[in-house]
């Protein structure tokens, strides 16, 4: 089976990159080509416009970057990451669609983000899809 996947993400702190790296390792270990690239709603729209079929966008809860009293919780979140990645990888390989519908609060946040105007738009012009 010749399959290729593109992982699209944005990582401000590096945690999300670590998750995508874990997915990449899992997929590569299964013999599947999987280049990583870059962001969510806007990124999904860009990928769809470019002809990609987006089938998975569930979140992975990541450790807090600012909570200093959450060491045990942070360690537990990292510990379950490989298991979570395996389940998600199985879902993707089975082509199970796991798309989310934005809540009203998420839509409001998106509107607020749009009000920021050029800053986000200038960032998103660098989103690319890498094919190997």
C-alpha positions, 0 to 999 in steps of 0.5 A, spaced: 500 500 500 503 506 497 500 512 502 502 519 503 500 523 509 501 531 510 501 533 517 499 540 518 500 544 524 502 550 528 507 550 534 508 556 538 512 553 543 515 546 540 510 542 543 505 541 537 511 539 533 513 534 538 506 531 537 507 531 529 514 528 530 511 522 534 506 521 528 511 522 523 515 516 527 509 512 527 507 512 520 514 512 518 515 505 522 509 503 518 512 504 511 508 510 510 511 517 507 509 523 511 512 530 511 511 535 516 508 542 515 505 548 518 496 551 522 487 549 523 481 552 521 484 557 516 489 551 514 484 546 513 481 551 508 487 552 505 488 545 504 481 544 502 482 549 496 488 546 494 485 539 493 487 535 499 481 531 503 482 533 510 479 527 514 482 528 521 483 534 526 482 532 533 486 535 538 491 532 543 491 535 550 498 538 551 502 540 557 501 547 560 507 551 558 505 556 564 503 552 570 508 551 574 504 546 579 502 541 574 508 537 573 504 530 574 499 532 570 504 534 564 508 528 565 501 524 565 500 527 558 506 526 555 506 519 557 500 517 554 502 521 547 504 514 544 498 511 545 494 516 543 498 517 537 497 510 535 489 510 536 489 516 531 494 513 526 489 507 526 483 512 525 487 515 519 489 509 516 482 506 516 480 513 513 475 514 519 473 522 518 474 525 525 472 533 523 470 538 528 465 543 528 467 550 531 463 552 537 460 559 537 466 561 542 471 558 537 468 562 532 468 568 536 475 567 537 476 567 530 473 573 528 477 577 534 483 574 530 481 577 524 480 583 527 488 583 528 488 583 520 495 583 517 499 580 522 495 573 522 495 574 514 502 575 513 504 569 518 499 564 514 502 566 507 508 561 509 503 555 510 505 550 505 504 543 503 510 539 502 510 533 498 516 528 498 
